[in-house]
Amino acid sequence: MSHQQRHIIGIAGGLGPFAHIDFERKLLAAAREILGARDDQDFPEWILSSVPQTPDRTQAIAGGADDPLPYLVRSLHRLERGDGESPGAGFAVIPCNTAHQFLPQLRGRVSIPIIDMLEETARAIAEEWPAARTGLLATTGTVRSGLYERALSVHGIEVVTPLQLPDGELVQRDCVMGAIYGPWEAGAHKGGGIKSRGGTPGTARLLDEAAGLLVKLLGATVIIAGCTEIPLAFTGETVAGAPLVDPAWVLARASIRRAYGIP
């Protein structure tokens, strides 16, 4: 293999733990695709800082959890420093969509460059589906933040979400958040969703229902899996008949290109 790694990849993980492990698998797959990696030594070097104790980002945005920013800063500082004997990471990635709400503050408090997963995803959609009407499946924090609307508006692409559906609050709570965090009972999600168990046929059905409504009622032609847990529930490249865009896969490919200096 002729490619030489120029920058060590840094992963701020634990947001949640299943998702960053899935991201690492996607890094390996991207190395095979882009670099032709085959033997052990062909694959990239990276550093992982996993901090599952980081307060839930969606709850924090809603005012129901502690500020995750100090935990994210600590994780990124760990990636910057390395282990004292070898260098730290040359850049960082955060495989959590909702955490990107805190990206401006993070960039002001750490020196390590951070790839913006949402900007990379918006660019990838604009290149492949420039006339897309994009449906967003994501945590309520990500949906309400408008992060994807801002990223895609640069490319003239509209975003539709479950909150725009009839009974949209219930669809978002029961189908999307229910799949990620578990069923809603007594005023809270009780657990048992993808964050605690990984993807299951039941979570896939819930997300497929929400995606189907975005396609049928709001005219979505592309669906973004805008929470890094969501792809764990799906096995195919489409949902409800529409292409499924996985931001973690987009980020994995962008990470390999940056690590090896490939345009």
Secondary structure by P-SEA (a helix, b strand, c coil): ccccccbbbbbbccccaaaaaaaaaaaaaaaaaccccccccccccbbbbbccccccaaaaaacccccaaaaaaaaaaaaacccccccccccccccccccccaaaaaaacccbbbbcaaaaaaaaaaacccccbbbbbccaaaaaaaaaaaaaaaacbbbbccccccaaaaaaacccccccccccccccccccccccccccaaaaaaaaaaaaaaaacccccbbbccccccccccccccccccbbbbaaaaaaaaaaaaaaccc
